[in-house]
Structure formats: structure tokens, C-alpha cells
Amino acid sequence: MSALLMISRHNHEIGRIVLSTARILLGRSPECDVILEDEDVSRRHAVITADDDGYTLQDAGSRNGVAINGDLLTTPRLLKPRDVITIGGYTIRFELTPTDPEDY
């Protein structure tokens, strides 16, 4: 299985990202893998890493923090299907997907 991030802003889905590498950086900087343009998003806001245990979300030292399902993230956390990540004005739903993106 691979994973998918469904990114929404103002209750409208604006993008889907298939997690295809072992490390994804989310933030405002153009150097990030997932760019979130919002003044409440730090340049390097959060990181998702993949390993044999699954996908782990960690705050990258952001100013405003990261929430999962409404709870502020204080330590790295293993993501579960349907977890909702909040970063600035964005909500990002995490889902596991079939290995082939054509299947979802």
C-alpha cells in the first residue's frame, strides 16, 4: 500500500498527493514537496516519513504547530487512515491507497 494526502482549503479539495518518497516536507517554502501558501504556515512546517511501521508525521519546528484530528501534535505520531492534519488554513486527510494510483 501507498498513501495519499487529500488537501483542502475553505472546505474545498484543492489537491491530492500520492506519497511516493520516504520523506515529504510540507510548508510555505518553494523547496518543500507540498507547498502550502498561507501566512500561518511556516517555511518548513511538518515532515511525513515512511518506514516499515507506516507513515509518521512530525512538526518541523513550526511557529503555529500541527494538529491531528484536532489535537496539537507534540511528538511524532504514526498516521492512521482518515486522520485529518491541520496546518494553517489547510486540512489534509491521510488515506492508505492501493499501490497503483490508477486503482483509486
Salt bridges, closest charged atoms under 4 A:
GLU13 OE2 - ARG16 NE 2.61
ASP38 OD2 - ARG9 NH1 2.94
GLU95 OE2 - ARG93 NE 2.99
